[in-house]
Amino acid sequence: QVHLVESGGGSVQSGGSLRLSCAASGDTYSDYCMAWFRQAPGKEREGVAAIDSFGRTSYADSVKGRFTISQDNAKMTLYLQMNSLKPEDTAMYYCAADRVNYWLHARYGAWGQGTQVTVSS
């Protein structure tokens, strides 16, 4: 089972940028489909972006054109570049992994501990 650790969260003003990282260990990274999810207080966890082992990507409508998911297989690291951040992007962000491609559905078997992103207006 892969182990995931997120980093890169923080506080930014509206319109700013952040890059989240998710370091994987413990298994063959290239076998996994990866995704970013977020959860704001009082809301359900929602899929933000996903990438499969072929590099195909999927994004939530709310982040299309602003967020970019990518990965470095050699470094076993998943990234989420977030630009033009809005206050509604404020949430705990989690990375997830599974050998099955769940895209933006929260059925992944492995989850990180999360990193907080706060966007002020």
Accessible surface in RSA format (square Angstrom, percent):
REM  Atomic radii and reference values for relative SASA: ProtOr
REM  Chains: A
REM  Algorithm: Lee & Richards
REM  Probe-radius: 1.40
REM  Slices: 20
REM RES _ NUM      All-atoms   Total-Side   Main-Chain    Non-polar    All polar
REM                ABS   REL    ABS   REL    ABS   REL    ABS   REL    ABS   REL
RES GLN A   1   145.50  81.4  96.65  70.6  48.85 116.3  53.58 114.0  91.92  69.7
RES VAL A   2     6.48   4.3   0.52   0.5   5.96  14.4   0.52   0.5   5.96  16.2
RES HIS A   3   112.76  61.6 109.63  76.2   3.13   8.0  76.23  78.6  36.53  42.5
RES LEU A   4     3.86   2.1   0.33   0.2   3.53   8.9   0.33   0.2   3.53   9.5
RES VAL A   5    68.57  45.1  66.57  60.3   2.00   4.8  66.57  57.8   2.00   5.4
RES GLU A   6     7.35   4.2   0.00   0.0   7.35  17.5   0.00   0.0   7.35   6.0
RES SER A   7    60.12  50.8  56.17  75.0   3.95   9.1  40.51  86.3  19.60  27.5
RES GLY A   8    36.68  45.2   0.00   N/A  36.68  45.2  23.88  65.5  12.79  28.6
RES GLY A   9    29.08  35.9   0.00   N/A  29.08  35.9   2.35   6.4  26.73  59.9
RES GLY A  10    28.25  34.8   0.00   N/A  28.25  34.8  28.13  77.2   0.13   0.3
RES SER A  11    95.24  80.5  64.68  86.3  30.56  70.4  37.46  79.8  57.79  81.0
RES VAL A  12    29.30  19.3  20.08  18.2   9.22  22.2  29.10  25.3   0.20   0.6
RES GLN A  13   135.12  75.6 130.69  95.5   4.43  10.6  36.23  77.1  98.90  75.0
RES SER A  14    58.13  49.1  35.03  46.8  23.10  53.2  14.04  29.9  44.08  61.8
RES GLY A  15    52.75  65.1   0.00   N/A  52.75  65.1  28.81  79.1  23.94  53.6
RES GLY A  16    24.73  30.5   0.00   N/A  24.73  30.5  23.80  65.3   0.93   2.1
RES SER A  17    58.66  49.6  38.92  51.9  19.74  45.5  22.63  48.2  36.03  50.5
RES LEU A  18    31.29  17.4  26.08  18.7   5.21  13.1  31.29  22.0   0.00   0.0
RES ARG A  19   131.95  55.4 115.95  59.1  16.01  38.1  26.88  36.7 105.07  63.7
RES LEU A  20     0.00   0.0   0.00   0.0   0.00   0.0   0.00   0.0   0.00   0.0
RES SER A  21    24.90  21.0  24.81  33.1   0.08   0.2  12.17  25.9  12.72  17.8
RES CYS A  22     0.00   0.0   0.00   0.0   0.00   0.0   0.00   0.0   0.00   0.0
RES ALA A  23    52.67  48.4  49.82  76.9   2.85   6.5  49.98  70.4   2.69   7.1
RES ALA A  24     9.60   8.8   0.00   0.0   9.60  21.8   0.25   0.3   9.35  24.8
RES SER A  25    55.17  46.6  54.30  72.5   0.86   2.0  40.38  86.0  14.79  20.7
RES GLY A  26    66.96  82.6   0.00   N/A  66.96  82.6  34.40  94.4  32.56  72.9
RES ASP A  27    42.53  29.8  24.24  24.1  18.29  43.2  13.05  30.7  29.48  29.4
RES THR A  28    73.11  52.0  65.66  66.6   7.45  17.8  39.27  52.7  33.84  51.2
RES TYR A  29     6.83   3.2   3.69   2.1   3.14   8.2   3.69   2.8   3.14   3.9
RES SER A  30    57.34  48.5  45.27  60.4  12.07  27.8  30.07  64.0  27.28  38.2
RES ASP A  31    66.59  46.6  50.24  50.0  16.35  38.7  11.90  28.0  54.69  54.5
RES TYR A  32     9.45   4.4   7.25   4.1   2.20   5.7   3.96   3.0   5.50   6.8
RES CYS A  33     9.88   7.5   9.88  11.0   0.00   0.0   0.62   1.6   9.26  10.0
RES MET A  34     0.27   0.1   0.21   0.1   0.06   0.1   0.00   0.0   0.27   0.4
RES ALA A  35     0.00   0.0   0.00   0.0   0.00   0.0   0.00   0.0   0.00   0.0
RES TRP A  36     0.00   0.0   0.00   0.0   0.00   0.0   0.00   0.0   0.00   0.0
RES PHE A  37     0.61   0.3   0.61   0.4   0.00   0.0   0.61   0.4   0.00   0.0
RES ARG A  38    13.98   5.9  13.91   7.1   0.07   0.2   2.69   3.7  11.30   6.8
RES GLN A  39    61.13  34.2  55.85  40.8   5.28  12.6  10.58  22.5  50.55  38.3
RES ALA A  40    22.20  20.4  18.78  29.0   3.42   7.8  19.32  27.2   2.88   7.6
RES PRO A  41   126.14  91.9  97.34  88.7  28.81 104.7 109.56  90.5  16.59 103.1
RES GLY A  42    91.34 112.6   0.00   N/A  91.34 112.6  44.95 123.3  46.39 103.9
RES LYS A  43   142.29  69.4 130.61  80.1  11.68  27.8  83.17  74.9  59.12  63.0
RES GLU A  44   155.03  89.0 141.04 106.7  14.00  33.3  58.97 114.1  96.07  78.4
RES ARG A  45    81.71  34.3  60.71  30.9  21.00  50.0  16.60  22.7  65.10  39.5
RES GLU A  46    74.19  42.6  69.81  52.8   4.39  10.4  31.45  60.8  42.74  34.9
RES GLY A  47    10.09  12.4   0.00   N/A  10.09  12.4   0.15   0.4   9.94  22.3
RES VAL A  48     0.75   0.5   0.75   0.7   0.00   0.0   0.75   0.7   0.00   0.0
RES ALA A  49     0.00   0.0   0.00   0.0   0.00   0.0   0.00   0.0   0.00   0.0
RES ALA A  50     0.85   0.8   0.85   1.3   0.00   0.0   0.85   1.2   0.00   0.0
RES ILE A  51    11.37   6.5   9.97   7.4   1.39   3.4  10.53   7.6   0.84   2.3
RES ASP A  52     2.41   1.7   2.24   2.2   0.17   0.4   2.41   5.7   0.00   0.0
RES SER A  53    55.25  46.7  28.52  38.1  26.73  61.6  13.34  28.4  41.91  58.7
RES PHE A  54   164.60  82.3 128.87  79.8  35.73  93.0 136.35  82.7  28.24  80.8
RES GLY A  55    38.75  47.8   0.00   N/A  38.75  47.8  19.94  54.7  18.81  42.1
RES ARG A  56   140.03  58.8 133.33  68.0   6.70  15.9  64.96  88.8  75.07  45.5
RES THR A  57    63.59  45.2  34.38  34.9  29.21  69.6  11.43  15.4  52.16  78.9
RES SER A  58    35.84  30.3  30.30  40.4   5.55  12.8  14.74  31.4  21.11  29.6
RES TYR A  59    46.88  21.9  36.53  20.8  10.35  26.9  29.90  22.5  16.99  20.9
RES ALA A  60    17.48  16.1  12.62  19.5   4.86  11.1  17.48  24.6   0.00   0.0
RES ASP A  61   120.24  84.2  97.67  97.2  22.57  53.4  37.97  89.4  82.27  82.0
RES SER A  62    61.11  51.6  39.37  52.5  21.73  50.1  50.03 106.5  11.07  15.5
RES VAL A  63     0.22   0.1   0.22   0.2   0.00   0.0   0.22   0.2   0.00   0.0
RES LYS A  64   121.56  59.3 101.26  62.1  20.30  48.3  57.08  51.4  64.49  68.7
RES GLY A  65    88.14 108.7   0.00   N/A  88.14 108.7  44.12 121.1  44.02  98.6
RES ARG A  66    30.02  12.6  25.87  13.2   4.16   9.9  24.56  33.6   5.46   3.3
RES PHE A  67     6.04   3.0   0.00   0.0   6.04  15.7   0.00   0.0   6.04  17.3
RES THR A  68    73.20  52.1  72.55  73.6   0.64   1.5  44.51  59.8  28.69  43.4
RES ILE A  69     5.76   3.3   0.00   0.0   5.76  13.9   0.00   0.0   5.76  15.6
RES SER A  70    48.88  41.3  47.30  63.1   1.58   3.6  33.62  71.6  15.26  21.4
RES GLN A  71    42.84  24.0  15.39  11.2  27.45  65.4   7.16  15.2  35.68  27.1
RES ASP A  72    44.21  31.0  39.28  39.1   4.93  11.7  13.73  32.3  30.48  30.4
RES ASN A  73    74.53  51.4  60.83  58.8  13.70  33.0  23.79  57.3  50.74  49.0
RES ALA A  74   101.15  93.0  58.28  89.9  42.86  97.5  71.12 100.2  30.03  79.5
RES LYS A  75   142.52  69.5 119.60  73.4  22.92  54.6  74.34  66.9  68.18  72.6
RES MET A  76    53.77  27.8  53.75  35.6   0.02   0.1  13.49  11.5  40.28  53.4
RES THR A  77    16.38  11.7  16.38  16.6   0.00   0.0   6.32   8.5  10.07  15.2
RES LEU A  78     0.00   0.0   0.00   0.0   0.00   0.0   0.00   0.0   0.00   0.0
RES TYR A  79    29.84  13.9  29.84  17.0   0.00   0.0  16.30  12.2  13.54  16.7
RES LEU A  80     0.00   0.0   0.00   0.0   0.00   0.0   0.00   0.0   0.00   0.0
RES GLN A  81    57.53  32.2  57.28  41.9   0.25   0.6  28.47  60.6  29.06  22.0
RES MET A  82     0.00   0.0   0.00   0.0   0.00   0.0   0.00   0.0   0.00   0.0
RES ASN A  83    59.75  41.2  59.75  57.7   0.00   0.0  15.90  38.3  43.86  42.4
RES SER A  84    59.57  50.3  54.64  72.9   4.93  11.4  19.24  41.0  40.32  56.5
RES LEU A  85     1.16   0.6   0.00   0.0   1.16   2.9   0.00   0.0   1.16   3.1
RES LYS A  86    83.95  41.0  83.95  51.5   0.00   0.0  37.69  33.9  46.26  49.3
RES PRO A  87    52.03  37.9  44.66  40.7   7.38  26.8  45.02  37.2   7.01  43.6
RES GLU A  88   122.50  70.3  94.76  71.7  27.74  66.0  60.62 117.3  61.88  50.5
RES ASP A  89     0.41   0.3   0.41   0.4   0.00   0.0   0.00   0.0   0.41   0.4
RES THR A  90    37.65  26.8  33.48  33.9   4.17   9.9  31.83  42.8   5.82   8.8
RES ALA A  91     1.50   1.4   1.46   2.2   0.04   0.1   1.50   2.1   0.00   0.0
RES MET A  92    62.11  32.2  60.92  40.3   1.19   2.8  60.29  51.3   1.82   2.4
RES TYR A  93     0.00   0.0   0.00   0.0   0.00   0.0   0.00   0.0   0.00   0.0
RES TYR A  94    34.27  16.0  34.27  19.5   0.00   0.0   9.13   6.9  25.14  31.0
RES CYS A  95     0.00   0.0   0.00   0.0   0.00   0.0   0.00   0.0   0.00   0.0
RES ALA A  96     0.00   0.0   0.00   0.0   0.00   0.0   0.00   0.0   0.00   0.0
RES ALA A  97     0.57   0.5   0.00   0.0   0.57   1.3   0.00   0.0   0.57   1.5
RES ASP A  98    24.59  17.2  22.53  22.4   2.06   4.9   3.17   7.5  21.42  21.4
RES ARG A  99   130.42  54.8 107.04  54.6  23.38  55.7  55.47  75.8  74.94  45.4
RES VAL A 100    80.76  53.1  76.73  69.5   4.03   9.7  80.76  70.2   0.00   0.0
RES ASN A 101    48.96  33.8  27.71  26.8  21.24  51.2  21.14  50.9  27.82  26.9
RES TYR A 102    43.73  20.4  39.61  22.5   4.11  10.7  17.25  13.0  26.48  32.6
RES TRP A 103    77.95  31.3  77.95  37.7   0.00   0.0  56.26  30.0  21.68  35.2
RES LEU A 104    44.49  24.8  33.69  24.1  10.80  27.2  33.76  23.7  10.73  28.9
RES HIS A 105   126.91  69.4 123.78  86.0   3.13   8.0  73.48  75.7  53.43  62.2
RES ALA A 106    55.39  50.9  26.76  41.3  28.63  65.1  27.09  38.1  28.30  75.0
RES ARG A 107   169.45  71.1 148.94  75.9  20.51  48.8  50.67  69.2 118.78  72.0
RES TYR A 108     9.03   4.2   0.38   0.2   8.65  22.5   0.00   0.0   9.03  11.1
RES GLY A 109    48.91  60.3   0.00   N/A  48.91  60.3  27.37  75.1  21.54  48.2
RES ALA A 110     7.52   6.9   3.88   6.0   3.65   8.3   7.31  10.3   0.21   0.6
RES TRP A 111    76.96  30.9  47.30  22.9  29.67  69.7  37.06  19.8  39.90  64.7
RES GLY A 112    10.05  12.4   0.00   N/A  10.05  12.4   2.25   6.2   7.80  17.5
RES GLN A 113   109.77  61.4  81.86  59.8  27.91  66.5  72.56 154.5  37.20  28.2
RES GLY A 114    10.18  12.5   0.00   N/A  10.18  12.5   0.00   0.0  10.18  22.8
RES THR A 115    17.16  12.2  12.90  13.1   4.26  10.2   6.43   8.6  10.73  16.2
RES GLN A 116    78.27  43.8  70.57  51.6   7.70  18.3  44.72  95.2  33.55  25.4
RES VAL A 117     0.00   0.0   0.00   0.0   0.00   0.0   0.00   0.0   0.00   0.0
RES THR A 118    51.65  36.7  51.48  52.2   0.17   0.4  39.47  53.0  12.18  18.4
RES VAL A 119     6.93   4.6   0.00   0.0   6.93  16.7   0.00   0.0   6.93  18.8
RES SER A 120    55.60  47.0  49.58  66.2   6.02  13.9  44.37  94.5  11.23  15.7
RES SER A 121   125.36 105.9  68.48  91.4  56.88 131.0  54.98 117.1  70.38  98.6
END  Absolute sums over single chains surface
CHAIN  1 A     5991.1       4478.1       1513.1       3066.5       2924.7
END  Absolute sums over all chains
TOTAL          5991.1       4478.1       1513.1       3066.5       2924.7
